[in-house]
Amino acid sequence: MAEHDEATLSKEERAALKARTAELRRQAKGGNKKERDRQDVIEAIEALPEPDKTLAEMVHEVVSEVAPDLDPKTWYGFPSYARDGKVLVFFQQASKFDERYSTLGFQTNANLDDGDMWPTSYAVIADTPAVREQIAALVTKAVS
């Protein structure tokens, strides 16, 4: 990410940075970090407007089922799932940046490599059995 001064960031980008700062402060506190992170994800999902909330709940259910070893945590306010402290997969809600659709995204540590070019993010607009199946397959491959 290129460095920006606060004047060049959008209102939404400033809010995301503030959310990340708050996440880092919470993570620095004592106690059961994994449980606190898991609760932060649940609270972040509960606070979302529809349809983002339903889609985030679906992603949370699928990721938790197919990759229970991933740790839920918030990342820039997004429900995310990490391995060894590094985010592997995340859900970016459409309402966060006033976008047309929500996104399921994967970081560079996801095992999705396929030749010389492959997708690392996917538009998500509905909770259907087919979408759940696709997400399950992608997450399973990503963690392999």
RAZIWO-V801741 format. One record per run of one state. SS is the DSSP state (H for helix, E for strand, - for the rest). FROM is the first residue (numbers start at 1). LEN is the number of residues. Records with the same first field share a line. If there is no record, write none. Layout:
SS = FROM-LEN  FROM-LEN
This chain:
- = 1-5  9-2  29-4  47-5  67-4  76-2  84-2  93-1  97-5  107-14  125-4  144-1
H = 6-3  11-18  33-14  52-15  94-3  129-15
E = 71-5  78-6  86-7  102-5  121-4
